[in-house]
């Protein structure tokens, strides 16, 4: 497929759609503009005339900016990304699932450097009511890339399943930068020179048929147009913040849209308190009637017979104003779902861990609810990456590198063979998200011990990024190695008993020494055990017609003496053969009962007989 090929125009319908959606979302645009000014500290745009030259900014902390950063930091961590195998019993199926997991996490997520941008995604989701991913093709690396976009400038429509069916974003670029992007587009350069604008508005629209980039300020001049790289789907993935009614319909709302003017009111009360304190300090001086001359300064002397009547004329600050200011600050904390414990301002009544947990319950629920939306968004983004990879580069072999649990890996894959139409992916923050860490760990351990969940399920719920299949392989290998070490240790502990029983422990000591020497050289324990304790090969059978008896001297190896090479009871045939079953059962008692006693009979041939 030629990625640069333009689709059927239909451009007029695109322009009408963009204008219609912008009219519907005008309230979101106004709230986003106001909130952006608050986050940037540009208060004059929010409340013109509310500030003076001496105090051009609020005299209170920018609680909205602080709360948004706190929530974004809590949401920035990436979840566990895995692709389940079609069958847990088939090794080929497990390998297929593991390869897709590495493609999704190492190729798409790590390849897009998504982790450092998740803070921006979380802040956009919290502040402007929507987090946005844009799936774009990297034509040089031949890989899909996941980009985080500013949710305040993106407009999307969803279907009944919550999938983004169309979306567009509006941003500004300098004219010279646009010319550099399309150096061969003469008509675009002509339009830019005609309007002579420094900053040009750019609209990028994407649906299931096409993607169009055009300039609305230059008579909708088309900058770029091409077929949808994800057949039937938009390149945008919009994740709305939960709100009243259906989250995937209507206009998104940010968490702080209703708190902007509360912060301005808090500033007003703080200014009034500051003014009252200033007037109380700088108020007029009241003196008795007998004072005719008033001196000023730190060491001034005022002569009077009534010194107790010398004081400043005070200005009483009403307690109701103080109470109103406190109520405003409480409303800011409640509206932003940010308890005082998040700032370290903990009351004595909640000093205990249980109290802090109760005070933060709403905040934890907010984070857990947002993670559900993030899970859906990441699943959609990676699913579209799989589709784009198969659609644009089905037979291109690519190599990805990554690190799984501190171990680097390299994987070569071909989308048509290693994805093979399976676009499913498991995104999990764990059902333990939102719980206190200690409570979460105890909960999952108790559930596993009670047999309610499997070890695999419990591991996938932990809030850590790991390849569960690889981790279980490592655990099984460690268990086997521990068993081998325990067996070797038990074998060495039995050496004293062997010596007391008259047995020779030399082979065991030599074997343990060889294992220790091999470990020093970096060899694996299981390989050393298999090598040292390998069974001896069976003796070569005698050739037909040869003399079965060795004529060596008695006492020599292979001779007919008592110290023959075969241990008594081990040989099945020949001179030192073990007694057969009849010899064990030969004895009979008075009543005809068999005597279950065995005797060892050693019979050696006498030379010359």
C-alpha positions in Angstrom: 0.0 0.0 0.0 1.2 3.5 -0.8 0.8 5.5 2.4 1.0 8.8 0.6 -1.8 8.1 -1.8 -4.7 10.5 -1.4 -8.2 9.2 -0.9 -11.5 10.3 -2.6 -11.7 13.9 -1.8 -14.9 14.5 0.2 -13.2 17.5 1.7 -16.2 19.7 1.8 -17.9 17.3 4.2 -14.8 17.3 6.4 -14.9 21.1 6.7 -18.6 21.0 7.6 -18.1 18.3 10.2 -15.2 20.3 11.8 -17.3 23.5 12.0 -20.4 21.6 13.4 -18.4 19.9 16.2 -16.6 23.1 17.2 -20.0 24.8 17.6 -21.2 22.0 19.9 -18.0 22.1 22.0 -17.8 25.9 22.4 -18.5 25.6 26.2 -15.5 23.3 26.5 -13.3 25.7 24.6 -14.3 28.6 26.9 -13.6 26.5 30.1 -10.3 25.2 28.6 -9.1 28.7 27.8 -9.9 30.0 31.3 -8.2 27.0 32.9 -5.1 27.3 30.8 -4.8 30.9 32.0 -5.1 29.7 35.6 -2.4 27.0 35.1 -0.1 29.6 33.5 -0.7 32.2 36.3 -2.2 34.7 33.9 -5.0 35.8 36.2 -5.7 39.1 34.5 -7.3 37.1 31.7 -9.5 35.3 34.2 -10.6 38.2 36.4 -9.7 41.6 34.8 -9.4 44.3 37.4 -9.3 42.0 40.4 -5.6 42.5 41.0 -3.5 45.6 41.6 0.0 46.6 40.6 1.2 45.7 44.1 -0.5 42.3 44.0 -0.9 41.3 40.3 -1.4 37.6 41.2 -3.5 35.9 43.9 -2.2 36.0 47.5 -3.1 32.3 47.9 -1.5 29.2 46.6 -2.7 28.1 43.1 -4.5 25.1 44.5 -5.8 24.1 41.0 -2.3 23.9 39.6 -1.0 22.0 42.7 -4.0 19.5 42.6 -3.6 18.9 38.9 0.1 18.1 39.2 -0.6 15.8 42.1 -3.3 13.9 40.2 -1.2 13.7 37.0 1.8 12.3 39.0 -0.5 9.6 40.5 -1.8 8.6 37.1 1.5 8.7 35.2 2.6 5.1 36.0 2.2 2.7 33.1 0.1 -0.4 33.7 1.2 -4.0 33.0 0.8 -4.8 29.3 0.6 -8.4 28.3 -0.9 -10.5 25.5 -2.5 -13.7 26.7 -1.7 -16.9 24.9 -4.6 -18.7 23.1 -3.8 -21.8 25.1 -1.9 -22.1 28.4 -1.0 -25.7 27.6 0.7 -25.2 24.3 4.3 -24.0 24.3 3.9 -22.5 20.8 0.8 -20.6 21.9 2.7 -19.3 24.9 5.6 -18.1 22.7 3.1 -16.5 20.3 1.6 -14.6 23.3 5.0 -13.6 24.7 6.2 -12.3 21.3 3.1 -10.1 21.0 3.6 -8.9 24.5 7.1 -7.8 23.6 5.9 -6.2 20.4 3.2 -4.2 22.3 5.3 -3.1 25.3 8.8 -2.9 23.7 7.9 -2.0 20.1 4.9 0.3 20.5 5.0 1.7 24.1 8.7 1.9 24.7 9.4 2.7 21.1 7.1 5.7 21.4 8.7 6.9 24.7 5.2 6.9 26.1 6.2 6.7 29.8 7.5 10.3 30.2 4.5 11.6 28.3 1.9 9.9 30.5 2.0 12.8 33.0 0.8 15.1 30.2 -1.9 12.6 29.3 -3.1 12.4 33.0 -3.1 16.2 33.3 -5.1 16.6 30.1 -7.5 14.0 31.3 -8.0 15.6 34.7 -8.0 19.3 33.7 -9.7 19.3 30.3 -11.9 16.2 30.7 -10.2 14.1 28.0 -6.9 12.3 27.4 -6.0 11.8 23.7 -3.6 9.4 21.9 -2.8 9.8 18.2 -1.5 6.7 16.4 0.9 7.8 13.6 3.2 5.8 11.4 6.9 6.2 11.6 7.8 5.7 7.9 11.5 5.6 8.6 11.4 2.9 11.3 8.3 1.3 9.8 6.7 1.2 13.2 3.4 2.6 14.7 4.0 5.4 17.3 1.7 6.4 20.1 1.7 10.2 20.6 0.0 12.1 23.4 -2.0 15.1 22.3 -3.4 18.1 24.2 -7.0 17.2 25.1 -8.1 20.8 25.2 -7.6 21.2 21.4 -9.0 17.9 20.3 -12.6 17.1 19.3 -13.8 13.6 18.9 -17.0 11.5 18.3 -17.5 8.1 19.7 -19.7 5.1 18.8 -21.9 3.2 21.2 -18.9 1.0 22.2 -16.8 4.1 23.2 -14.5 3.8 20.2 -13.3 7.0 18.5 -14.9 7.0 15.0 -13.6 10.5 14.0 -11.5 13.2 15.6 -9.6 16.3 14.8 -7.2 18.7 16.5 -6.5 22.4 16.0 -3.1 23.9 16.7 -1.0 26.8 15.5 2.4 26.7 13.6 4.6 29.4 12.3 4.4 30.0 8.5 8.0 29.1 7.9 7.6 25.8 9.7 4.7 24.9 7.5 6.7 25.7 4.4 9.5 23.5 5.6 7.1 20.6 6.1 5.9 20.7 2.5 8.7 22.3 0.5 7.3 21.0 -2.8 3.7 22.3 -2.3 3.8 25.5 -4.4 0.1 26.3 -3.9 0.5 26.1 -0.1 3.5 28.5 -0.2 1.5 30.9 -2.4 -1.5 30.9 0.1 0.8 31.5 3.0 2.5 34.4 1.3 -0.9 35.9 0.3 -2.3 36.1 3.9 1.1 37.0 5.5 0.2 35.5 8.9 2.8 34.7 11.5 0.9 31.9 13.3 -1.3 29.7 11.1 -4.1 27.6 12.5 -3.8 24.0 11.3 -6.5 21.3 11.5 -5.7 17.6 11.4 -8.8 15.5 10.8 -8.9 11.7 10.8 -11.7 9.2 10.4 -12.1 5.6 9.0 -11.5 6.6 5.4 -8.9 9.4 5.4 -6.7 11.8 7.2 -6.6 15.4 6.1 -4.4 18.3 7.3 -5.5 21.7 6.1 -5.2 25.5 6.8 -8.6 27.1 7.7 -7.1 30.6 7.8 -5.9 30.2 4.1 -9.2 29.3 2.4 -9.0 25.7 3.7 -5.9 25.0 1.7 -5.1 21.2 2.0 -1.6 20.6 3.4 -1.8 16.8 3.4 -4.4 14.1 2.5 -4.0 10.3 2.6 -5.9 7.1 3.1 -6.6 5.9 6.6 -3.6 3.9 7.7 -5.9 2.0 10.1 -8.7 0.8 7.8 -12.1 1.7 9.0 -10.8 3.5 12.1 -9.6 7.0 13.1 -6.0 7.6 14.2 -7.3 9.4 17.3 -8.1 7.6 20.6 -10.1 9.9 22.9 -10.6 8.9 26.5 -13.2 11.1 28.2 -13.3 11.7 32.0 -16.4 10.2 33.6 -19.2 12.7 34.1 -22.9 12.7 34.7 -24.8 10.7 32.0 -22.9 8.9 29.3 -19.2 9.6 29.3 -18.8 8.8 25.6 -21.4 11.4 24.4 -21.7 15.1 24.8 -19.0 17.6 25.7 -16.2 16.6 28.2 -15.8 18.5 31.4 -12.6 19.0 33.4 -12.3 18.5 37.1 -11.6 22.1 37.9 -14.0 24.0 35.6 -16.1 25.1 38.6 -13.2 25.9 40.9 -11.6 28.9 39.0 -13.7 31.6 40.6 -13.6 29.9 44.0 -9.9 30.5 43.9 -10.4 34.1 42.9 -12.9 34.5 45.8 -10.3 33.0 48.2 -7.8 35.6 46.9 -10.4 38.4 47.7 -10.9 37.2 51.3 -7.1 37.0 51.7 -6.7 40.5 50.4 -9.4 41.8 52.9 -7.6 40.0 55.7 -4.3 41.6 54.6 -5.9 45.0 54.4 -7.5 44.6 57.9 -4.1 43.7 59.4 -2.5 46.6 57.7 -5.0 49.1 59.0 -4.7 47.6 62.5 -0.9 48.2 62.5 -1.0 51.6 60.8 -4.1 52.9 62.5 -4.1 56.3 64.3 -2.7 56.7 67.8 -5.1 57.6 70.6 -3.6 59.6 73.6 -5.1 61.2 76.7 -6.1 64.9 76.8 -3.0 65.9 78.8 -0.7 65.0 75.9 0.2 68.1 74.0 3.2 66.8 72.0 3.4 63.4 70.4 6.8 62.0 69.4 7.2 59.3 66.8 9.8 56.6 66.4 10.9 53.4 68.2 12.4 55.3 71.2 9.8 58.1 71.4 8.8 59.5 74.8 5.2 60.5 75.5 4.6 62.3 78.8 1.2 61.7 80.3 -0.5 60.9 83.6 -2.6 58.2 81.9 -0.2 55.9 80.0 -2.8 53.1 80.0 -5.0 55.1 77.6 -2.4 55.3 74.9 -3.2 52.8 72.1 -3.8 52.3 68.4 -7.3 52.7 67.1 -8.1 49.1 66.0 -10.2 47.7 63.2 -12.1 44.6 64.1 -12.1 41.9 61.4 -15.4 40.1 61.4 -15.3 36.4 62.3 -17.9 35.6 59.7 -15.4 36.7 57.0 -12.8 34.3 58.5 -15.4 31.5 58.5 -16.4 32.2 54.9 -12.7 32.1 53.8 -12.3 28.7 55.5 -15.4 27.4 53.7 -14.1 28.5 50.4 -10.8 26.6 51.0 -12.8 23.5 52.0 -14.9 23.7 48.8 -11.7 23.9 46.8 -10.4 20.7 48.4 -13.7 18.9 48.0 -14.3 20.0 44.4 -10.8 19.0 43.4 -11.1 15.7 45.4 -7.8 16.5 47.1 -7.8 16.0 50.9 -5.5 18.0 53.2 -3.4 14.9 53.8 -2.1 15.2 50.2 -0.4 18.5 51.2 0.9 17.2 54.5 -1.6 19.3 56.4 -2.9 16.5 58.6 -5.2 17.3 61.6 -4.4 15.6 64.9 -7.7 13.6 64.8 -6.5 11.7 61.8 -2.8 11.1 62.7 -3.4 7.3 62.8 -2.9 5.3 59.6 -6.6 4.4 59.6 -7.5 8.1 59.8 -5.2 9.0 57.0 -6.6 6.2 54.9 -10.2 7.3 55.6 -9.3 10.9 54.7 -7.8 9.8 51.4 -10.6 7.4 50.4 -12.1 9.8 47.9 -8.8 10.6 46.3 -8.0 6.8 46.0 -11.4 6.2 44.4 -10.8 9.0 41.9 -7.4 7.5 40.9 -8.9 4.0 40.6 -11.7 5.3 38.4 -9.3 7.2 36.2 -7.2 4.1 35.8 -10.2 2.2 34.4 -10.5 4.9 31.7 -6.7 4.7 31.0 -6.9 1.0 30.6 -9.5 1.3 27.9 -7.5 4.0 26.1 -4.3 2.1 26.1 -6.0 -1.0 25.0 -7.5 0.9 22.0 -4.2 2.5 21.2 -2.2 -0.7 21.1 -5.0 -2.5 19.2 -4.8 0.2 16.5 -1.0 -0.2 16.5 -1.4 -3.9 15.7 -3.8 -3.1 12.9 -1.6 -0.4 11.4 1.5 -2.6 11.7 -0.2 -5.4 9.8 -1.8 -3.0 7.2 1.3 -1.0 6.3 4.2 -3.4 6.8 2.8 -7.0 6.8 5.9 -8.7 5.5 8.7 -6.4 6.7 10.9 -8.1 9.3 11.7 -5.7 12.1 13.8 -5.9 15.2 12.9 -4.5 18.6 15.0 -4.2 21.7 13.8 -3.8 25.2 14.3 -4.7 28.9 12.1 -7.1 30.8 12.7 -7.3 34.5 16.2 -5.9 34.1 17.1 -8.5 31.4 17.6 -7.0 27.9 16.1 -8.9 25.0 16.1 -8.6 21.2 13.2 -9.8 19.1 12.8 -10.1 15.3 9.3 -10.3 14.1 7.1 -10.0 10.9 3.6 -8.6 11.5 1.8 -11.0 9.2 3.4 -14.0 11.0 3.8 -12.8 14.6 0.5 -10.8 14.9 -1.6 -12.9 12.6 -4.8 -10.9 13.1 -4.8 -11.2 16.9 -5.1 -7.6 18.1 -6.1 -8.3 21.7 -4.1 -7.0 24.6 -4.5 -7.1 28.4 -4.0 -3.8 30.2 -4.1 -4.1 34.0 -3.4 -1.8 36.8 -4.5 -4.7 39.0 -7.8 -4.9 40.9 -5.7 -3.8 43.9 -5.4 -0.2 42.6 -6.8 2.3 45.0 -6.1 0.2 48.0 -3.4 0.9 50.5 -0.2 -1.2 49.5 -0.1 -3.3 52.7 -3.9 -4.0 52.5 -3.6 -4.9 48.8 -0.7 -7.4 49.4 -2.5 -9.1 52.3 -5.7 -9.3 50.3 -4.2 -11.0 47.3 -2.1 -13.4 49.4 -5.2 -14.5 51.4 -7.2 -14.9 48.2 -4.5 -17.1 46.7 -4.1 -19.1 49.9 -7.8 -19.7 50.0 -7.8 -21.0 46.4 -10.0 -18.2 45.1 -7.5 -17.0 42.5 -4.6 -18.7 40.7 -1.0 -17.7 41.1 -1.0 -16.4 37.5 -4.0 -14.2 38.2 -2.6 -12.8 41.4 0.7 -11.9 39.7 -1.1 -10.1 36.9 -2.9 -7.9 39.4 0.2 -6.6 41.1 0.9 -2.9 40.3 4.3 -3.7 38.8 5.4 -4.1 35.2 6.6 -7.6 34.5 6.2 -10.4 32.0 4.3 -12.9 34.1 5.1 -15.9 31.9 8.8 -15.2 31.9 8.7 -14.6 35.7 7.0 -17.9 36.3 9.7 -19.7 34.2 12.4 -18.0 36.4 10.5 -19.0 39.6 10.3 -22.6 38.5 14.0 -22.7 37.6 14.9 -21.2 41.0 12.7 -23.8 42.7 14.5 -26.7 40.8 17.9 -25.2 41.6 17.0 -24.9 45.3 15.9 -28.5 45.3 19.2 -29.6 43.8 21.1 -27.6 46.4 19.1 -29.2 49.2 19.7 -32.6 47.7 23.5 -32.0 47.5 23.5 -30.7 51.0 21.6 -33.7 52.4 24.0 -36.0 50.5 27.0 -34.3 52.1 25.4 -34.6 55.6 25.1 -38.3 55.1 28.9 -38.8 54.7 29.6 -39.5 58.5 27.0 -42.2 58.5 28.6 -43.8 55.4 32.0 -43.8 57.1 30.5 -45.4 60.2 28.9 -48.1 58.0 32.1 -48.9 56.3 31.2 -47.4 52.9 33.5 -45.3 50.8 32.4 -41.6 50.6 35.2 -40.6 48.2 32.9 -40.5 45.1 30.4 -38.2 46.8 33.2 -35.9 48.1 34.8 -35.8 44.7 31.5 -35.0 43.0 30.6 -32.1 45.4 34.1 -30.7 44.8 33.6 -30.8 41.0 30.3 -29.0 41.4 31.8 -26.3 43.5 34.7 -25.9 41.0 32.2 -25.7 38.1 30.1 -23.0 39.9 33.3 -20.9 40.3 33.7 -21.1 36.5 30.2 -19.8 35.9 28.5 -23.0 34.9 24.9 -23.7 35.7 24.1 -25.9 38.7 21.7 -28.2 36.8 24.3 -28.9 34.1 27.0 -29.7 36.7 24.7 -32.1 38.6 23.8 -33.9 35.4 27.5 -34.2 34.5 28.9 -35.3 37.9 26.2 -37.8 38.8 25.7 -39.2 35.3 25.3 -43.1 35.5 28.2 -45.1 34.4 27.8 -46.8 31.1 26.9 -50.6 31.3 29.8 -53.1 30.8 30.4 -54.3 27.3 29.1 -57.9 27.0 31.6 -60.7 26.3 32.0 -61.9 22.7 30.4 -65.2 21.9 32.6 -68.2 22.5 35.0 -66.4 24.9 35.7 -67.7 28.4 33.2 -66.1 30.8 35.5 -66.6 33.7 38.5 -64.3 34.2 41.6 -66.3 35.0 43.2 -63.5 36.8 44.7 -64.0 40.2 42.4 -64.0 43.2 42.1 -60.5 44.7 42.8 -58.7 41.4 40.3 -56.7 39.5 38.2 -59.1 37.6 39.7 -62.1 39.4 37.9 -64.8 41.2 38.8 -63.6 44.7 36.5 -62.0 47.3 37.5 -58.5 46.2 36.1 -58.9 42.7 35.2 -55.9 40.7 31.4 -56.5 41.1 30.0 -55.7 44.5 28.1 -58.6 46.1 24.4 -58.6 45.3 24.8 -56.4 42.2 25.6 -58.9 39.5 22.8 -60.8 38.0 24.9 -63.5 36.4 28.3 -65.1 37.0 30.4 -65.8 40.0 29.2 -62.9 42.3 25.6 -63.1 41.2 23.0 -62.2 43.8 20.9 -65.2 45.1 17.7 -65.9 43.3 14.2 -65.9 44.8 14.3 -69.6 45.5 17.3 -69.2 47.8 15.5 -66.4 49.7 12.4 -68.6 50.2 14.2 -72.0 50.6 13.7 -72.3 54.4 10.5 -73.8 55.7 9.3 -73.8 59.3 7.7 -76.8 61.3 4.2 -75.9 60.0 5.4 -75.6 56.4 5.5 -71.8 56.6 8.2 -70.1 54.5 11.1 -68.5 56.4 11.4 -65.0 55.1 15.0 -64.8 55.7 17.6 -64.3 52.9 21.1 -65.4 52.9 23.9 -64.1 50.7 25.8 -66.9 49.0 29.2 -66.0 47.5 30.4 -68.9 45.3 33.8 -68.6 43.6 35.0 -71.2 41.1 38.1 -73.1 42.2 40.8 -73.2 39.7 41.4 -76.5 38.1 37.8 -77.7 38.8 
